[in-house]
Amino acid sequence: MKINWNTKYTTISVYTVLTFTACIFVYGILFNFTAIGDFIQKLTHILSPIIWGIVIAYLVNPIMKWIEKRAKRVIEKNKPHFRLTRIISLFLAMIVFLAVISALLAIILPQVIESITTIINNFSTYINNFEKWIDSLLVKYPEVLTVVSDQLENIETALMEFVNNIVPKVGDIMKKITNSTLSFIVAIKDILIGIIVAVYLLYGKEHFQAQMKKLVYGVAPKKGSDTILRICAQTNSSISGFVSGKIVDSIIIGCLCFVAMTIMKFDFVVLISVIVGVTNVIPFFGPFIGAIPSALLLLVAAPKQVIPFLILILVIQQLDGNVIGPKILGQSTGISAFWVLFSILVGGGLFGFAGMVLGVPVFAVLYSLLKEFIEYLLENKSLSTETEDYLPEYAVDKPVKETEKKPEKKAVAKTEEKTEK
């Protein structure tokens, strides 16, 4: 269903939103853009339990719908019992969700803690092994030593500057570690509250939808209300499908990484698989964010495993990008790689990790709505809506015309006649 742009209220709404957005950006650039960012971060921090509740509700909703569909066949044979069906379905869905999370934590967390403890205890051994590897590398390739010796003075200066900068900031580093620990505790508290919020949202989701419709139809005109609700439905579908699909995709990638690393007998299999799986949630940058710290960890502990690991990650990410991802996520977001990068940078800058994850589907919805509006304006001016028609001539691959092919056929026919004679 297309938006009916040919209405007074829709046009006024679009121009109002665009003008308001432009004013915010102009104000931010000319006066104080950091104040806007601080306000958004503070608001996000305050609403963190609600945001966690919405995320959990998105994850549990498909499970609840699947259970509810089958529960209706048993509970509602004679007469409808909507509330009873909803309570039972929600209860079972939350048990399944919490059981899966608990099982994953029970399996992964002890091994992750064990890997971190091993790294701390054997750090000096890893450093010695790394030094031996460097020595053997220099013996095999003496030209590397020449390059290093030439740059030795610069390396020493850089190391001294690094030490001089780090030592005064040890207190700040410890303070940041303490703040990170407190933030982790607060995040656990927000997640627990978020579970309660998710239960309320899932139990009364139809009621909340009805309240939203009531508000929109009461404030906006009828045609404008239909447009607003259609945009909300499109946004909800895009975000829910993208988030749930991306999480399933990341779990599969983490399991593939675990199996492959176990077969290849790498070190820190569970820890690295968790890092790769979690960072894979972030589109575009995820593979790089996960591979870099994992490769550095292997470089210290087992340098010979670094290159095979990077090749393995490259293979897994290619498999994910070309096979697994499209199968799970379905149709693409409909935006180019540049706009994917743009949406991740903007979303991450404003909302952190959540912005990097949700930036792509949200921007895809805004992009499709703007595209639809621009095409409507072009149609009113009797202009083409195809982007290719606005490209310069040298950037378009024009097909060869049939008239250009005919002389070649005649020439071929004449040569054939001469050979027959």
Backbone hydrogen bonds, N-H to C=O, Kabsch-Sander energy under -0.5 kcal/mol:
donor,donor_aa,acceptor,acceptor_aa,energy
5,W,3,I,-1.5
7,T,5,W,-1.8
11,T,7,T,-1.9
12,I,8,K,-2.3
13,S,9,Y,-2.5
14,V,10,T,-2.5
15,Y,11,T,-2.4
16,T,12,I,-2.2
17,V,13,S,-2.5
18,L,14,V,-2.5
19,T,15,Y,-2.3
20,F,16,T,-2.7
21,T,17,V,-2.5
22,A,18,L,-2.4
23,C,19,T,-2.4
24,I,20,F,-2.0
25,F,21,T,-2.2
26,V,22,A,-2.6
27,Y,23,C,-2.6
28,G,24,I,-2.6
29,I,25,F,-2.5
30,L,26,V,-2.7
31,F,27,Y,-2.8
32,N,27,Y,-0.8
33,F,28,G,-1.0
36,I,32,N,-0.9
37,G,33,F,-2.0
38,D,34,T,-2.8
39,F,35,A,-2.2
40,I,36,I,-2.4
41,Q,37,G,-2.5
42,K,38,D,-2.5
43,L,39,F,-2.5
44,T,40,I,-2.5
45,H,41,Q,-2.3
46,I,42,K,-2.2
47,L,43,L,-2.4
48,S,45,H,-0.9
51,I,47,L,-2.7
52,W,48,S,-2.7
53,G,49,P,-2.2
54,I,50,I,-2.3
55,V,51,I,-2.4
56,I,52,W,-2.8
57,A,53,G,-2.3
58,Y,54,I,-2.2
59,L,55,V,-1.7
60,V,56,I,-2.6
61,N,57,A,-2.3
64,M,60,V,-2.6
65,K,61,N,-2.7
66,W,62,P,-1.9
67,I,63,I,-2.3
68,E,64,M,-3.0
69,K,65,K,-2.1
70,R,66,W,-1.1
71,A,67,I,-2.4
72,K,68,E,-1.9
73,R,69,K,-0.6
74,V,70,R,-0.6
74,V,71,A,-0.7
75,I,71,A,-3.1
76,E,72,K,-1.7
77,K,74,V,-0.6
85,T,81,H,-2.5
86,R,82,F,-2.6
87,I,83,R,-2.8
88,I,84,L,-2.3
89,S,85,T,-2.5
90,L,86,R,-2.9
91,F,87,I,-2.5
92,L,88,I,-2.4
93,A,89,S,-2.5
94,M,90,L,-2.5
95,I,91,F,-1.9
96,V,92,L,-2.5
97,F,93,A,-2.6
98,L,94,M,-2.9
99,A,95,I,-2.4
100,V,96,V,-2.4
101,I,97,F,-2.4
102,S,98,L,-2.7
103,A,99,A,-2.5
104,L,100,V,-2.4
105,L,101,I,-2.5
106,A,102,S,-2.8
107,I,103,A,-2.0
108,I,104,L,-3.1
109,L,105,L,-1.9
111,Q,107,I,-0.6
112,V,108,I,-2.6
113,I,109,L,-2.7
114,E,110,P,-2.4
115,S,111,Q,-2.3
116,I,112,V,-2.5
117,T,113,I,-2.6
118,T,114,E,-2.4
119,I,115,S,-2.2
120,I,116,I,-2.2
121,N,117,T,-2.7
122,N,118,T,-2.4
123,F,120,I,-0.9
126,Y,122,N,-2.5
127,I,123,F,-2.2
128,N,124,S,-2.2
129,N,125,T,-2.6
130,F,126,Y,-2.3
131,E,127,I,-2.3
132,K,128,N,-2.4
133,W,129,N,-2.3
134,I,130,F,-2.1
135,D,131,E,-2.5
136,S,132,K,-2.7
137,L,133,W,-2.0
138,L,134,I,-2.2
139,V,135,D,-1.9
140,K,136,S,-2.0
141,Y,137,L,-2.2
144,V,141,Y,-1.5
145,L,141,Y,-0.6
146,T,142,P,-1.4
147,V,143,E,-1.8
148,V,144,V,-2.6
149,S,145,L,-2.9
150,D,146,T,-2.0
151,Q,147,V,-1.5
152,L,149,S,-0.9
155,I,151,Q,-2.4
156,E,152,L,-2.7
157,T,153,E,-2.2
158,A,154,N,-2.4
159,L,155,I,-2.5
160,M,156,E,-2.5
161,E,157,T,-2.3
162,F,158,A,-2.3
163,V,159,L,-2.7
164,N,160,M,-2.8
165,N,161,E,-1.9
166,I,162,F,-2.1
167,V,163,V,-2.7
169,K,166,I,-1.0
170,V,167,V,-1.5
173,I,169,K,-2.5
174,M,170,V,-2.6
175,K,171,G,-2.1
176,K,172,D,-2.3
177,I,173,I,-2.3
178,T,174,M,-2.4
179,N,175,K,-2.6
180,S,176,K,-2.5
181,T,177,I,-2.2
182,L,178,T,-2.4
183,S,179,N,-2.6
184,F,180,S,-2.1
185,I,181,T,-2.0
186,V,182,L,-2.6
187,A,183,S,-2.5
188,I,184,F,-2.1
189,K,185,I,-2.1
190,D,186,V,-2.6
191,I,187,A,-2.4
192,L,188,I,-2.3
193,I,189,K,-2.2
194,G,190,D,-2.5
195,I,191,I,-2.0
196,I,192,L,-1.3
197,V,193,I,-2.4
198,A,194,G,-2.8
199,V,195,I,-1.9
200,Y,196,I,-1.9
201,L,197,V,-2.5
202,L,198,A,-2.7
203,Y,199,V,-2.3
204,G,200,Y,-2.0
205,K,202,L,-0.8
208,F,204,G,-2.6
209,Q,205,K,-2.2
210,A,206,E,-2.3
211,Q,207,H,-2.2
212,M,208,F,-2.2
213,K,209,Q,-2.5
214,K,210,A,-2.5
215,L,211,Q,-2.4
216,V,212,M,-2.6
217,Y,213,K,-2.9
218,G,214,K,-1.7
219,V,215,L,-2.0
220,A,216,V,-2.8
225,S,221,P,-2.7
226,D,222,K,-2.0
227,T,223,K,-1.7
228,I,224,G,-2.3
229,L,225,S,-2.7
230,R,226,D,-2.0
231,I,227,T,-2.1
232,C,228,I,-2.3
233,A,229,L,-2.4
234,Q,230,R,-2.2
235,T,231,I,-2.5
236,N,232,C,-2.7
237,S,233,A,-2.4
238,S,234,Q,-2.3
239,I,235,T,-2.7
240,S,236,N,-2.5
241,G,237,S,-2.1
242,F,238,S,-2.0
243,V,239,I,-2.9
244,S,240,S,-2.1
245,G,241,G,-1.8
246,K,242,F,-2.5
247,I,243,V,-2.2
248,V,244,S,-2.1
249,D,245,G,-2.4
250,S,246,K,-2.3
251,I,247,I,-2.2
252,I,248,V,-2.1
253,I,249,D,-2.2
254,G,250,S,-2.5
255,C,251,I,-2.2
256,L,252,I,-2.6
257,C,253,I,-2.5
258,F,254,G,-2.1
259,V,255,C,-2.6
260,A,256,L,-2.7
261,M,257,C,-2.6
262,T,258,F,-2.1
263,I,259,V,-2.3
264,M,260,A,-2.2
265,K,262,T,-0.8
266,F,261,M,-2.4
272,I,268,F,-2.3
273,S,269,V,-2.2
274,V,270,V,-2.4
275,I,271,L,-2.1
276,V,272,I,-2.7
277,G,273,S,-2.4
278,V,274,V,-2.7
279,T,275,I,-2.3
280,N,276,V,-1.3
281,V,278,V,-1.4
282,I,279,T,-1.4
285,F,283,P,-3.2
286,G,282,I,-1.1
289,I,285,F,-2.6
290,G,286,G,-2.3
291,A,287,P,-2.2
292,I,288,F,-2.0
294,S,290,G,-1.1
295,A,291,A,-2.7
296,L,292,I,-2.2
297,L,293,P,-2.2
298,L,294,S,-2.2
299,L,295,A,-2.1
300,V,296,L,-1.5
301,A,297,L,-2.1
302,A,298,L,-2.8
305,Q,302,A,-2.0
306,V,303,P,-1.4
309,F,305,Q,-2.0
310,L,306,V,-2.6
311,I,307,I,-2.3
312,L,308,P,-2.4
313,I,309,F,-2.7
314,L,310,L,-2.2
315,V,311,I,-2.3
316,I,312,L,-2.7
317,Q,313,I,-2.7
318,Q,314,L,-2.0
319,L,315,V,-2.3
320,D,316,I,-2.4
321,G,317,Q,-3.0
322,N,318,Q,-2.1
323,V,319,L,-2.0
324,I,319,L,-2.0
325,G,320,D,-3.0
327,K,323,V,-1.6
328,I,324,I,-2.2
329,L,325,G,-3.1
330,G,326,P,-1.2
340,V,336,S,-1.8
341,L,337,A,-2.4
342,F,338,F,-2.6
343,S,339,W,-2.6
344,I,340,V,-2.1
345,L,341,L,-2.3
346,V,342,F,-2.5
347,G,343,S,-2.6
348,G,344,I,-2.7
349,G,345,L,-2.1
350,L,346,V,-1.9
351,F,347,G,-2.9
352,G,348,G,-1.7
354,A,351,F,-0.7
355,G,351,F,-0.5
356,M,352,G,-1.8
357,V,353,F,-1.7
358,L,354,A,-2.9
359,G,355,G,-1.7
362,V,358,L,-2.0
363,F,359,G,-2.3
364,A,360,V,-2.3
365,V,361,P,-1.7
366,L,362,V,-2.2
367,Y,363,F,-3.0
368,S,364,A,-2.2
369,L,365,V,-2.2
370,L,366,L,-2.5
371,K,367,Y,-2.5
372,E,368,S,-2.2
373,F,369,L,-2.1
374,I,370,L,-2.6
375,E,371,K,-2.3
376,Y,372,E,-1.7
377,L,373,F,-2.0
378,L,374,I,-2.3
379,E,375,E,-2.2
380,N,376,Y,-1.8
381,K,377,L,-0.9
382,S,379,E,-1.4
383,L,378,L,-2.7
389,D,386,E,-1.0
390,Y,387,T,-1.9
391,L,388,E,-1.3
395,A,392,P,-1.4
396,V,393,E,-1.4
398,K,396,V,-1.1
404,E,401,K,-0.6
405,K,401,K,-0.7
405,K,402,E,-0.6
406,K,402,E,-1.4
409,K,405,K,-1.5
410,K,406,K,-2.1
411,A,407,P,-2.5
412,V,408,E,-2.1
413,A,409,K,-2.2
414,K,410,K,-2.4
415,T,411,A,-2.0
416,E,412,V,-1.7
417,E,413,A,-1.9
418,K,414,K,-2.2
419,T,415,T,-1.9
420,E,416,E,-1.7
421,K,417,E,-2.1
